[in-house]
Amino acid sequence: MAITVMALLWTIVCSSAAAATPRLPITSLDEAATAAYTYTYPLVSMEVTRRQNTNVPVPIPAIGIAPTNQLGSKDNLPDASFKGVVRTNVDTLYTSMLYDVAAEPIVISVPDMGDRYHVFSIMDMWTDTTAAPGSRTVGDGQAYRFAIVGPNWKGTLPAGIREYRMATDTGWMIGRIQVNEPNDIPAVQGLQRQLSAVPLSSLGRPYLPLPNTDLHPEWPRNVKVGDYIAALSPQEYWDLYYEARSHTQTRPGDEELLADLARYGWSPNHRLDLASLSAADRAVWTKAWPATRGRLDFANTTPQVDGWRTPVENIGAYGTDYLARAVTAARLLGANLPEDAVYAMGENTGDGRPLRADQNYVLHFDKDQVPDVRAFWSLTLYDEQGYLAANPINRYAVRGERLRTNPDGSIDIYIQRENPGSGRESNWLPMPADGQASLVLRLYWPSEQIVDGNWNPPAVTRAG
C-alpha cells in the first residue's frame, strides 16, 4: 500500500475520556508554536499519504494504490523480500481509498463476506476514525452498502445505504479482509473484485472511473511519510499544511485551541509566513519544529509491561488529546478503533533484554491468558529492521486457531531458529539468521476485557 504505516497497529482503547482531557491554556508564543505543530501534524501526514497513494493514472494491485475515489486493492501477501512497509501483516488483504466527497458522496458496495472477518475503517483528514463498517458493526452473512458523506452535503441517500458523515471532505478508508492461509488468497481476491466505489450520481448505472490525468511528478514517492515530513523546513511544513486538502475544515471541539492559537497569530485560514515575522518570533517558530518532532516518540509515551508496549488510550478517537493524535499519526498512521483490532509490540523479554536471533524463547499463555477474541489472533515475528524474517520454512506468523494446545489448555509458542522437534512444529515461529527481533501480537475484534485495557500479553521468556 505504497509507503504508509498501515501495518503497525497497536492495542488501543477508543477514548470517550479524550474529549474530557483537560488542556492547559496557552500563555506564550513558545507554547503556541508547539501546539500548532502538534495540532496540524496529523493532517500533514494524511496529505503526504494522499499524494503518495493517489499519484497514479490507474489502480496498481501489486502495491494497492489508486487515484482519488478509486479502490486500491493489494492482492497479495508480503514475504521476506517485501521492504515497502515495516511490520507488515500477513493476516489480511487490504483495500483502501483516499476519498474526496466535496462534490458528492461515494457509495461503497460490499459483497457477502460470510463469516470472514473484515473492517472498513474510515478516517477524516485529521485521522479520527469516524466509522468502521464490517463484521463487528454490520454483521456477517449479508451484502451491504454505505456512503461516505462530506460535512456540507445536503440530500437523501437511497434506502438501505448507511450514511457515514465525515468532518472533512477528504480522508482515507482502509479495508482489511481476513486471509486464512496462502491458498485462501484467491477467495479473498474474488471478494476484492466484487467491491465497488461509485459516486452517488452514478449509482445504478454502468460506471467506469476515468484514468487520473492530474499527475504530479514532484510529489513524494517511495519514502516513509514520517521521514519526508521530518526533512521539511518549518516554512516548507507550513506551506504543505496550507496546500493540504480540508485544512480549514476543523473538527468540532477544536474551538478553544483555535482561539488560543489565534491570539498568537496562527490560523488554519491564513498562511503563516515566517519571513514576515520579527527575528525573535521567527526563531521561536523555527525552534519549535524540531522540538515538536521530538515529542512524537511512541516509545517515550508508551511504557513497557512484561516486554510489551500496549497503549490503552486515545487512538482512533482522540477528542482534544492532540498529542496522542499526533503521536499516532507519526508512528501508527491508519490505526483501527480498538473494538476492531488491538495490536501490541514485544521487543524484549520480561526482564527487559532484547530478543536475539541466536537465543531460544517461549511465549506461554496459561489457559486463562489465551487472547479472548471474536475473530482471530496472530503473532508475527520481524527482524531488527522491522521486516518479515526470512527462514527456511517461510513462516512469518502463527495463528491462534492453528496452534497445538497443551493438555491443561495452555499454549506454548516456540520462538527460535531451529525446529523445536516433533509435536511442536505447528507452534514454531522461526527466528531470523542473525541480529535482534521483535513481535507484533494482533487481536482482531477483541473482547471487552482487552479493549478496556485489563489484559496484557504474558512475558516472552528465554528457554533453556
VOPAGU-2260 file (C-alpha; in pm, 1 decimal, decimal comma):
REM VOPAGU-2260
SITE   aa  ch    i         X         Y         Z
SITE  MET   A    0       0,0       0,0       0,0
SITE  ALA   A    1     284,1     227,4    -100,4
SITE  ILE   A    2     491,3     369,9     183,9
SITE  THR   A    3     242,3     403,3     462,9
SITE  VAL   A    4     238,9     284,9     818,6
SITE  MET   A    5     -61,9      64,3     775,8
SITE  ALA   A    6      83,6    -247,7     917,8
SITE  LEU   A    7     183,9    -140,6    1266,4
SITE  LEU   A    8    -139,8    -109,9    1465,0
SITE  TRP   A    9    -135,7    -143,4    1838,9
SITE  THR   A   10    -365,4    -229,6    2123,7
SITE  ILE   A   11    -593,4      66,5    2169,7
SITE  VAL   A   12    -893,7     195,6    2355,5
SITE  CYS   A   13   -1146,7     426,4    2198,0
SITE  SER   A   14   -1119,7     721,6    2431,6
SITE  SER   A   15   -1452,1     867,9    2526,7
SITE  ALA   A   16   -1245,4    1026,1    2801,4
SITE  ALA   A   17   -1032,1    1201,7    2540,1
SITE  ALA   A   18   -1295,4    1466,3    2483,3
SITE  ALA   A   19   -1273,0    1549,7    2853,4
SITE  THR   A   20    -893,2    1559,7    2866,4
SITE  PRO   A   21    -801,8    1887,7    3037,0
SITE  ARG   A   22    -596,2    2120,6    2819,5
SITE  LEU   A   23    -373,5    2382,8    2976,4
SITE  PRO   A   24    -420,8    2735,5    2840,5
SITE  ILE   A   25    -153,9    2866,2    2604,0
SITE  THR   A   26      34,1    3152,5    2766,1
SITE  SER   A   27     336,0    3213,4    2540,6
SITE  LEU   A   28     441,1    3205,8    2176,8
SITE  ASP   A   29     664,6    2905,8    2255,2
SITE  GLU   A   30     362,6    2709,2    2373,2
SITE  ALA   A   31     150,3    2830,4    2080,8
SITE  ALA   A   32     407,5    2727,2    1820,3
SITE  THR   A   33     445,9    2379,7    1970,5
SITE  ALA   A   34      68,3    2342,9    1996,7
SITE  ALA   A   35      19,2    2449,3    1634,3
SITE  TYR   A   36     272,9    2197,8    1502,9
SITE  THR   A   37     123,9    1924,4    1722,0
SITE  TYR   A   38    -231,3    2008,3    1619,1
SITE  THR   A   39    -158,1    2011,0    1244,9
SITE  TYR   A   40      84,2    1718,5    1221,1
SITE  PRO   A   41    -185,9    1451,4    1160,4
SITE  LEU   A   42    -337,9    1642,1     869,8
SITE  VAL   A   43       5,0    1694,7     712,8
SITE  SER   A   44      72,5    1320,4     748,4
SITE  MET   A   45    -253,1    1245,6     571,9
SITE  GLU   A   46    -172,8    1491,9     293,8
SITE  VAL   A   47     163,9    1326,2     226,8
SITE  THR   A   48      -8,5     987,0     232,7
SITE  ARG   A   49    -273,7    1113,1      -7,3
SITE  ARG   A   50     -11,9    1238,0    -250,4
SITE  GLN   A   51     186,9     916,8    -241,2
SITE  ASN   A   52    -111,1     687,3    -280,4
SITE  THR   A   53    -314,8     868,1    -547,5
SITE  ASN   A   54     -48,8     995,0    -788,1
SITE  VAL   A   55    -105,3     720,5   -1045,2
SITE  PRO   A   56    -323,5     704,7   -1359,3
SITE  VAL   A   57    -497,8     375,6   -1266,5
SITE  PRO   A   58    -504,4     136,5    -968,7
SITE  ILE   A   59    -191,7     -76,1    -914,0
SITE  PRO   A   60    -292,3    -401,9    -738,1
SITE  ALA   A   61      65,6    -510,0    -662,9
SITE  ILE   A   62     101,7    -226,0    -411,9
SITE  GLY   A   63    -262,1    -139,1    -351,5
SITE  ILE   A   64    -270,0     225,9    -457,3
SITE  ALA   A   65    -520,5     406,1    -680,2
SITE  PRO   A   66    -637,8     753,3    -788,0
SITE  THR   A   67    -868,3     951,8    -561,0
SITE  ASN   A   68   -1211,7     792,3    -512,5
SITE  GLN   A   69   -1096,3     462,4    -661,4
SITE  LEU   A   70   -1034,8     140,9    -468,4
SITE  GLY   A   71    -676,4      25,3    -437,6
SITE  SER   A   72    -679,8    -346,5    -355,7
SITE  LYS   A   73    -349,3    -506,6    -263,6
SITE  ASP   A   74    -399,4    -856,8    -398,2
SITE  ASN   A   75    -106,8   -1043,6    -239,2
SITE  LEU   A   76      50,0   -1117,4      97,3
SITE  PRO   A   77     406,1    -999,2     161,9
SITE  ASP   A   78     703,5   -1226,6     223,1
SITE  ALA   A   79    1058,6   -1165,7     345,0
SITE  SER   A   80    1151,3    -995,7      17,0
SITE  PHE   A   81     897,2    -717,7      80,7
SITE  LYS   A   82    1063,4    -399,4     211,8
SITE  GLY   A   83     792,2    -143,8     144,7
SITE  VAL   A   84     645,9    -119,0     496,2
SITE  VAL   A   85     787,2    -213,1     833,6
SITE  ARG   A   86     595,0    -462,1    1047,7
SITE  THR   A   87     355,5    -551,3     770,1
SITE  ASN   A   88      85,3    -805,0     848,4
SITE  VAL   A   89      17,1   -1139,9     683,8
SITE  ASP   A   90    -336,4   -1176,8     821,3
SITE  THR   A   91    -540,1    -965,0     581,8
SITE  LEU   A   92    -552,0    -824,9     232,3
SITE  TYR   A   93    -604,6    -451,5     211,3
SITE  THR   A   94    -842,9    -244,4       3,7
SITE  SER   A   95    -810,7     127,9      59,2
SITE  MET   A   96    -933,9     452,5     -90,7
SITE  LEU   A   97    -825,5     812,4     -46,3
SITE  TYR   A   98   -1156,6     987,9     -89,3
SITE  ASP   A   99   -1277,5    1336,5    -178,2
SITE  VAL   A  100   -1651,1    1382,0    -132,4
SITE  ALA   A  101   -1669,7    1760,7    -162,2
SITE  ALA   A  102   -1882,1    1726,5    -478,0
SITE  GLU   A  103   -2099,1    1432,2    -375,2
SITE  PRO   A  104   -2098,3    1115,1    -161,7
SITE  ILE   A  105   -1918,4     798,7    -264,6
SITE  VAL   A  106   -2112,3     472,5    -222,6
SITE  ILE   A  107   -1917,6     158,7    -131,6
SITE  SER   A  108   -2074,9    -179,6    -207,9
SITE  VAL   A  109   -1951,1    -476,7      -4,4
SITE  PRO   A  110   -2032,6    -835,3    -103,2
SITE  ASP   A  111   -2149,0   -1101,9     140,0
SITE  MET   A  112   -1831,7   -1192,6     332,6
SITE  GLY   A  113   -1989,4   -1489,9     507,6
SITE  ASP   A  114   -1821,7   -1528,1     846,6
SITE  ARG   A  115   -1491,4   -1382,8     721,9
SITE  TYR   A  116   -1365,6   -1101,7     942,9
SITE  HIS   A  117   -1344,3    -765,5     770,5
SITE  VAL   A  118   -1349,9    -396,9     855,6
SITE  PHE   A  119   -1351,6     -74,6     652,4
SITE  SER   A  120   -1217,3     196,6     882,0
SITE  ILE   A  121   -1299,2     548,1     761,3
SITE  MET   A  122   -1077,4     833,1     879,2
SITE  ASP   A  123   -1121,9    1202,7     826,3
SITE  MET   A  124    -826,7    1418,2     727,2
SITE  TRP   A  125    -736,3    1470,4    1093,7
SITE  THR   A  126    -702,2    1088,1    1132,1
SITE  ASP   A  127   -1005,9    1040,9    1358,6
SITE  THR   A  128   -1181,6     714,2    1274,0
SITE  THR   A  129   -1543,8     817,7    1236,6
SITE  ALA   A  130   -1688,3     483,4    1127,1
SITE  ALA   A  131   -1586,6     120,4    1086,8
SITE  PRO   A  132   -1841,4     -81,5     886,4
SITE  GLY   A  133   -1758,1    -450,7     895,5
SITE  SER   A  134   -1806,9    -773,6    1086,6
SITE  ARG   A  135   -1849,8    -603,6    1423,7
SITE  THR   A  136   -2085,1    -325,3    1322,9
SITE  VAL   A  137   -2281,3    -468,4    1030,3
SITE  GLY   A  138   -2267,9    -841,3    1094,8
SITE  ASP   A  139   -2191,9   -1145,9     884,0
SITE  GLY   A  140   -2374,9   -1314,9     601,0
SITE  GLN   A  141   -2504,2   -1013,4     413,5
SITE  ALA   A  142   -2402,8    -776,0     137,7
SITE  TYR   A  143   -2435,4    -409,5     228,1
SITE  ARG   A  144   -2370,1     -57,3     105,6
SITE  PHE   A  145   -2250,9     255,2     281,2
SITE  ALA   A  146   -2184,9     611,6     174,9
SITE  ILE   A  147   -1900,6     841,6     273,7
SITE  VAL   A  148   -2059,9    1185,4     300,4
SITE  GLY   A  149   -1895,9    1526,3     337,1
SITE  PRO   A  150   -1983,7    1769,7     615,8
SITE  ASN   A  151   -2175,1    2010,2     392,5
SITE  TRP   A  152   -2369,4    1770,5     170,6
SITE  LYS   A  153   -2744,9    1808,8     174,6
SITE  GLY   A  154   -2952,2    1530,7      33,0
SITE  THR   A  155   -3107,7    1192,8      95,2
SITE  LEU   A  156   -2944,9     859,9      28,2
SITE  PRO   A  157   -3138,6     573,4    -129,3
SITE  ALA   A  158   -3296,4     329,7     113,7
SITE  GLY   A  159   -3063,9      68,1     256,5
SITE  ILE   A  160   -2742,4     271,0     227,0
SITE  ARG   A  161   -2574,8     353,0     556,6
SITE  GLU   A  162   -2459,3     714,2     585,3
SITE  TYR   A  163   -2121,9     800,0     741,7
SITE  ARG   A  164   -2084,5    1177,3     758,3
SITE  MET   A  165   -1726,8    1294,4     795,8
SITE  ALA   A  166   -1585,2    1613,6     947,0
SITE  THR   A  167   -1376,5    1675,0     633,9
SITE  ASP   A  168   -1437,5    1633,8     262,4
SITE  THR   A  169   -1121,3    1428,3     221,2
SITE  GLY   A  170    -980,6    1134,1     411,9
SITE  TRP   A  171    -883,8     769,9     397,1
SITE  MET   A  172   -1081,3     445,3     404,0
SITE  ILE   A  173    -873,7     137,5     489,8
SITE  GLY   A  174   -1034,9    -203,6     439,6
SITE  ARG   A  175    -894,9    -527,5     577,4
SITE  ILE   A  176   -1024,0    -873,6     482,7
SITE  GLN   A  177    -916,6   -1188,8     666,4
SITE  VAL   A  178    -690,0   -1434,7     484,6
SITE  ASN   A  179    -674,4   -1777,6     645,0
SITE  GLU   A  180    -373,3   -1924,0     463,6
SITE  PRO   A  181    -190,6   -1876,1     130,5
SITE  ASN   A  182    -432,3   -2096,9     -64,2
SITE  ASP   A  183    -716,7   -1878,6      65,3
SITE  ILE   A  184    -583,1   -1573,8    -122,5
SITE  PRO   A  185    -781,6   -1637,0    -446,3
SITE  ALA   A  186   -1106,9   -1638,0    -249,3
SITE  VAL   A  187   -1023,2   -1302,7     -92,0
SITE  GLN   A  188    -915,2   -1162,9    -427,6
SITE  GLY   A  189   -1257,9   -1261,6    -557,9
SITE  LEU   A  190   -1421,7   -1064,0    -278,1
SITE  GLN   A  191   -1199,3    -764,9    -352,2
SITE  ARG   A  192   -1311,4    -771,2    -715,6
SITE  GLN   A  193   -1674,0    -751,7    -601,3
SITE  LEU   A  194   -1612,9    -434,2    -402,0
SITE  SER   A  195   -1706,3    -112,0    -576,0
SITE  ALA   A  196   -1688,5     263,1    -515,0
SITE  VAL   A  197   -1933,6     472,2    -716,7
SITE  PRO   A  198   -2030,8     841,9    -697,7
SITE  LEU   A  199   -2388,2     878,4    -580,3
SITE  SER   A  200   -2493,4    1036,4    -910,5
SITE  SER   A  201   -2375,1     724,3   -1099,6
SITE  LEU   A  202   -2533,8     471,1    -868,6
SITE  GLY   A  203   -2744,2     214,9   -1054,7
SITE  ARG   A  204   -2581,8     289,9   -1389,0
SITE  PRO   A  205   -2275,4     139,6   -1557,0
SITE  TYR   A  206   -1978,3     322,4   -1410,8
SITE  LEU   A  207   -1615,7     312,6   -1516,8
SITE  PRO   A  208   -1382,4     564,6   -1348,7
SITE  LEU   A  209   -1167,0     766,7   -1584,0
SITE  PRO   A  210    -788,1     746,8   -1561,5
SITE  ASN   A  211    -625,4    1009,8   -1344,7
SITE  THR   A  212    -454,8    1270,4   -1563,8
SITE  ASP   A  213    -373,0    1518,2   -1285,2
SITE  LEU   A  214     -32,5    1368,6   -1209,1
SITE  HIS   A  215     242,2    1541,0   -1011,0
SITE  PRO   A  216     597,6    1415,3   -1064,6
SITE  GLU   A  217     717,6    1649,0    -789,4
SITE  TRP   A  218     507,7    1475,0    -523,2
SITE  PRO   A  219     685,6    1235,0    -283,0
SITE  ARG   A  220     722,5     870,2    -383,1
SITE  ASN   A  221     874,1     568,4    -212,4
SITE  VAL   A  222     962,6     743,4     111,1
SITE  LYS   A  223     830,2     691,9     461,3
SITE  VAL   A  224     578,8     960,2     549,9
SITE  GLY   A  225     749,1    1048,3     878,3
SITE  ASP   A  226    1091,7    1074,5     715,8
SITE  TYR   A  227     956,2    1301,3     444,6
SITE  ILE   A  228     792,6    1536,3     694,4
SITE  ALA   A  229    1097,7    1540,4     922,5
SITE  ALA   A  230    1312,5    1665,3     632,0
SITE  LEU   A  231    1089,5    1969,8     575,6
SITE  SER   A  232    1198,3    2310,2     695,9
SITE  PRO   A  233     948,8    2494,7     918,2
SITE  GLN   A  234     827,6    2707,5     626,3
SITE  GLU   A  235     804,4    2404,8     395,9
SITE  TYR   A  236     596,1    2232,8     662,5
SITE  TRP   A  237     353,6    2523,0     682,7
SITE  ASP   A  238     335,8    2559,3     306,5
SITE  LEU   A  239     240,1    2192,3     283,2
SITE  TYR   A  240     -23,2    2235,3     553,1
SITE  TYR   A  241    -186,3    2530,3     377,4
SITE  GLU   A  242    -182,4    2341,7      45,9
SITE  ALA   A  243    -338,1    2031,2     204,4
SITE  ARG   A  244    -693,5    1925,2     133,3
SITE  SER   A  245    -950,3    2008,3     402,7
SITE  HIS   A  246    -702,1    2201,7     620,2
SITE  THR   A  247    -967,3    2464,3     701,6
SITE  GLN   A  248   -1228,4    2203,7     799,0
SITE  THR   A  249   -1151,8    2180,3    1169,4
SITE  ARG   A  250   -1321,6    1928,6    1393,9
SITE  PRO   A  251   -1596,0    2004,3    1646,4
SITE  GLY   A  252   -1429,2    2066,0    1981,4
SITE  ASP   A  253   -1126,7    2247,4    1838,9
SITE  GLU   A  254   -1270,5    2593,6    1902,0
SITE  GLU   A  255   -1091,3    2658,0    2231,4
SITE  LEU   A  256    -749,7    2562,5    2096,2
SITE  LEU   A  257    -802,9    2763,7    1779,0
SITE  ALA   A  258    -896,6    3070,3    1982,3
SITE  ASP   A  259    -577,9    3035,4    2187,3
SITE  LEU   A  260    -365,2    2998,0    1874,5
SITE  ALA   A  261    -530,5    3295,1    1706,9
SITE  ARG   A  262    -408,1    3518,4    1991,5
SITE  TYR   A  263     -53,4    3430,5    1885,7
SITE  GLY   A  264    -106,3    3482,7    1515,4
SITE  TRP   A  265    -184,3    3131,4    1390,4
SITE  SER   A  266    -497,7    3037,0    1198,9
SITE  PRO   A  267    -591,5    2747,0     967,1
SITE  ASN   A  268    -731,8    3005,7     725,6
SITE  HIS   A  269    -432,5    3236,1     681,0
SITE  ARG   A  270     -88,4    3122,8     565,2
SITE  LEU   A  271     187,0    3151,7     822,4
SITE  ASP   A  272     476,9    3334,0     654,0
SITE  LEU   A  273     777,9    3304,6     882,0
SITE  ALA   A  274     979,7    3553,9     678,0
SITE  SER   A  275     728,4    3826,7     762,9
SITE  LEU   A  276     773,9    3781,9    1138,1
SITE  SER   A  277    1021,4    3955,3    1363,0
SITE  ALA   A  278    1354,1    3778,4    1405,3
SITE  ALA   A  279    1262,9    3681,6    1761,9
SITE  ASP   A  280     923,4    3535,9    1668,1
SITE  ARG   A  281    1067,1    3358,0    1364,2
SITE  ALA   A  282    1327,8    3198,6    1590,3
SITE  VAL   A  283    1053,3    3066,3    1818,3
SITE  TRP   A  284     865,5    2903,4    1530,4
SITE  THR   A  285    1188,0    2761,7    1388,9
SITE  LYS   A  286    1298,5    2612,2    1720,1
SITE  ALA   A  287     952,6    2467,9    1792,7
SITE  TRP   A  288     957,1    2245,9    1482,0
SITE  PRO   A  289    1234,7    2000,8    1586,2
SITE  ALA   A  290    1118,6    2025,4    1946,7
SITE  THR   A  291     769,4    1912,3    1846,7
SITE  ARG   A  292     903,8    1621,6    1642,2
SITE  GLY   A  293    1096,1    1509,7    1948,5
SITE  ARG   A  294     769,1    1482,1    2141,8
SITE  LEU   A  295     621,5    1240,9    1887,6
SITE  ASP   A  296     812,0     938,2    2013,5
SITE  PHE   A  297     591,4     636,7    2066,7
SITE  ALA   A  298     847,1     460,9    2288,6
SITE  ASN   A  299     869,6     757,4    2524,2
SITE  THR   A  300     493,2     792,9    2557,5
SITE  THR   A  301     407,9     422,7    2598,1
SITE  PRO   A  302     552,3     219,5    2886,7
SITE  GLN   A  303     659,1    -142,1    2856,0
SITE  VAL   A  304     477,4    -406,9    3058,8
SITE  ASP   A  305     640,9    -751,1    3059,0
SITE  GLY   A  306     833,6    -654,6    2746,3
SITE  TRP   A  307     526,5    -537,6    2551,6
SITE  ARG   A  308     418,9    -187,4    2457,3
SITE  THR   A  309      41,5    -179,7    2474,7
SITE  PRO   A  310    -100,2     175,8    2483,9
SITE  VAL   A  311    -452,0     181,0    2619,7
SITE  GLU   A  312    -597,6     518,6    2531,6
SITE  ASN   A  313    -665,0     780,8    2271,1
SITE  ILE   A  314    -608,2     610,9    1936,5
SITE  GLY   A  315    -870,8     631,0    1667,6
SITE  ALA   A  316   -1095,8     871,4    1861,1
SITE  TYR   A  317    -890,1    1149,8    2017,5
SITE  GLY   A  318   -1124,3    1423,7    2128,0
SITE  THR   A  319    -896,0    1710,9    2228,7
SITE  ASP   A  320    -592,9    1495,4    2308,0
SITE  TYR   A  321    -390,7    1647,2    2026,7
SITE  LEU   A  322     -59,8    1498,7    2138,6
SITE  ALA   A  323    -199,4    1143,6    2130,0
SITE  ARG   A  324    -336,8    1210,7    1783,4
SITE  ALA   A  325      -3,4    1345,3    1660,5
SITE  VAL   A  326     198,7    1058,1    1811,6
SITE  THR   A  327     -31,8     810,0    1641,8
SITE  ALA   A  328      -5,9     990,2    1308,1
SITE  ALA   A  329     372,0     996,6    1336,2
SITE  ARG   A  330     416,8     629,4    1424,7
SITE  LEU   A  331      93,2     438,2    1364,3
SITE  LEU   A  332     -92,5     614,0    1086,0
SITE  GLY   A  333    -405,3     420,1     991,4
SITE  ALA   A  334    -491,7     286,8    1336,2
SITE  ASN   A  335    -816,7      96,6    1384,6
SITE  LEU   A  336   -1063,5     156,4    1660,4
SITE  PRO   A  337    -980,9     -78,7    1948,4
SITE  GLU   A  338   -1311,2    -261,6    1917,9
SITE  ASP   A  339   -1197,7    -384,2    1576,1
SITE  ALA   A  340    -830,3    -462,6    1628,2
SITE  VAL   A  341    -581,3    -440,9    1912,5
SITE  TYR   A  342    -211,4    -469,0    1834,2
SITE  ALA   A  343      79,4    -491,2    2076,9
SITE  MET   A  344     452,7    -499,7    2016,2
SITE  GLY   A  345     709,3    -707,4    2200,3
SITE  GLU   A  346    1072,7    -604,3    2179,4
SITE  ASN   A  347    1212,8    -758,6    2496,8
SITE  THR   A  348    1181,6   -1043,0    2741,2
SITE  GLY   A  349    1002,7    -980,7    3067,0
SITE  ASP   A  350    1330,6    -877,4    3232,3
SITE  GLY   A  351    1399,7    -616,0    2966,0
SITE  ARG   A  352    1653,1    -796,0    2749,3
SITE  PRO   A  353    1624,2    -755,7    2369,7
SITE  LEU   A  354    1509,1   -1057,3    2171,6
SITE  ARG   A  355    1814,8   -1205,2    1999,1
SITE  ALA   A  356    1808,7   -1433,8    1696,4
SITE  ASP   A  357    2068,8   -1669,3    1844,6
SITE  GLN   A  358    1854,7   -1745,8    2152,0
SITE  ASN   A  359    1551,3   -1969,7    2206,3
SITE  TYR   A  360    1235,9   -1824,2    2358,3
SITE  VAL   A  361     888,5   -1933,6    2462,5
SITE  LEU   A  362     568,8   -1730,1    2478,3
SITE  HIS   A  363     344,0   -1920,1    2718,4
SITE  PHE   A  364     -26,6   -1848,5    2757,1
SITE  ASP   A  365    -197,0   -2007,7    3054,0
SITE  LYS   A  366    -546,8   -2126,4    2969,3
SITE  ASP   A  367    -699,2   -1812,4    3116,6
SITE  GLN   A  368    -442,7   -1590,9    2938,9
SITE  VAL   A  369    -516,2   -1706,1    2584,0
SITE  PRO   A  370    -636,6   -1396,2    2394,6
SITE  ASP   A  371   -1014,9   -1368,7    2403,0
SITE  VAL   A  372   -1121,3   -1255,4    2056,5
SITE  ARG   A  373   -1435,3   -1286,5    1849,3
SITE  ALA   A  374   -1245,4   -1316,1    1519,8
SITE  PHE   A  375    -885,1   -1442,5    1542,7
SITE  TRP   A  376    -539,4   -1357,8    1671,1
SITE  SER   A  377    -186,6   -1394,4    1539,1
SITE  LEU   A  378     176,9   -1346,5    1637,5
SITE  THR   A  379     419,9   -1216,6    1373,5
SITE  LEU   A  380     798,9   -1200,1    1400,2
SITE  TYR   A  381    1024,6    -937,2    1239,3
SITE  ASP   A  382    1397,1    -887,0    1200,3
SITE  GLU   A  383    1579,1    -592,7    1356,2
SITE  GLN   A  384    1484,8    -364,9    1064,7
SITE  GLY   A  385    1118,2    -443,9    1119,5
SITE  TYR   A  386    1076,7    -662,9     808,6
SITE  LEU   A  387     945,0   -1017,2     788,0
SITE  ALA   A  388    1221,2   -1253,6     892,4
SITE  ALA   A  389    1349,2   -1487,7     620,4
SITE  ASN   A  390    1354,4   -1850,3     736,7
SITE  PRO   A  391    1374,8   -2199,7     581,3
SITE  ILE   A  392    1000,4   -2272,8     607,0
SITE  ASN   A  393     878,8   -1924,7     500,8
SITE  ARG   A  394     664,9   -1892,1     811,0
SITE  TYR   A  395     630,9   -1535,3     931,7
SITE  ALA   A  396     342,7   -1567,7    1175,6
SITE  VAL   A  397     140,4   -1820,9    1371,3
SITE  ARG   A  398    -237,5   -1806,7    1407,5
SITE  GLY   A  399    -411,5   -1883,9    1733,9
SITE  GLU   A  400    -664,7   -2130,3    1592,8
SITE  ARG   A  401    -390,4   -2344,0    1436,1
SITE  LEU   A  402    -173,7   -2378,5    1744,7
SITE  ARG   A  403    -140,7   -2704,7    1935,4
SITE  THR   A  404    -288,9   -2676,2    2284,9
SITE  ASN   A  405    -132,4   -2837,9    2589,0
SITE  PRO   A  406    -342,2   -3089,0    2791,0
SITE  ASP   A  407    -419,8   -2819,8    3050,5
SITE  GLY   A  408    -548,1   -2578,6    2783,7
SITE  SER   A  409    -236,7   -2359,5    2781,6
SITE  ILE   A  410     -40,8   -2272,1    2467,6
SITE  ASP   A  411     335,6   -2251,4    2408,7
SITE  ILE   A  412     481,4   -2071,2    2107,4
SITE  TYR   A  413     844,6   -2159,0    2034,2
SITE  ILE   A  414    1041,9   -1862,4    1902,4
SITE  GLN   A  415    1379,4   -1989,0    1778,7
SITE  ARG   A  416    1589,3   -2065,1    1472,0
SITE  GLU   A  417    1588,5   -2442,9    1493,8
SITE  ASN   A  418    1287,9   -2673,1    1459,9
SITE  PRO   A  419    1165,7   -2734,7    1817,6
SITE  GLY   A  420    1101,0   -3101,7    1743,3
SITE  SER   A  421     820,3   -3343,7    1671,8
SITE  GLY   A  422     481,5   -3232,3    1800,7
SITE  ARG   A  423     590,8   -2870,2    1830,2
SITE  GLU   A  424     631,0   -2763,5    1467,3
SITE  SER   A  425     282,1   -2611,4    1446,3
SITE  ASN   A  426     376,7   -2375,2    1729,7
SITE  TRP   A  427     717,2   -2278,6    1587,7
SITE  LEU   A  428     783,6   -1917,1    1491,6
SITE  PRO   A  429    1127,4   -1911,7    1326,2
SITE  MET   A  430    1389,2   -1651,6    1421,0
SITE  PRO   A  431    1594,8   -1465,2    1158,9
SITE  ALA   A  432    1950,3   -1571,2    1083,2
SITE  ASP   A  433    2108,5   -1300,3    1297,3
SITE  GLY   A  434    2052,9    -976,0    1482,0
SITE  GLN   A  435    1761,5    -887,0    1704,7
SITE  ALA   A  436    1391,2    -949,2    1654,4
SITE  SER   A  437    1055,3    -806,2    1751,5
SITE  LEU   A  438     699,8    -935,5    1772,4
SITE  VAL   A  439     354,5    -799,6    1697,8
SITE  LEU   A  440      53,7    -965,9    1858,2
SITE  ARG   A  441    -262,2    -884,4    1662,7
SITE  LEU   A  442    -604,2    -935,1    1819,6
SITE  TYR   A  443    -897,1    -897,0    1582,2
SITE  TRP   A  444   -1236,3    -798,4    1727,4
SITE  PRO   A  445   -1110,8    -838,7    2083,6
SITE  SER   A  446   -1319,6    -892,1    2393,3
SITE  GLU   A  447   -1420,9    -607,3    2621,7
SITE  GLN   A  448   -1154,2    -712,1    2872,0
SITE  ILE   A  449    -883,2    -645,6    2613,5
SITE  VAL   A  450   -1043,6    -325,8    2483,5
SITE  ASP   A  451   -1074,4    -193,7    2838,6
SITE  GLY   A  452    -703,2    -243,8    2897,9
SITE  ASN   A  453    -748,3    -518,4    3156,5
SITE  TRP   A  454    -538,9    -776,5    2970,3
SITE  ASN   A  455    -173,3    -770,8    2877,1
SITE  PRO   A  456      32,8   -1031,5    2688,4
SITE  PRO   A  457     248,3   -1253,4    2908,5
SITE  ALA   A  458     622,4   -1205,8    2902,6
SITE  VAL   A  459     841,2   -1382,6    2647,9
SITE  THR   A  460    1091,0   -1597,5    2839,0
SITE  ARG   A  461    1425,4   -1743,3    2740,3
SITE  ALA   A  462    1419,3   -2122,8    2701,6
SITE  GLY   A  463    1693,0   -2346,9    2837,6
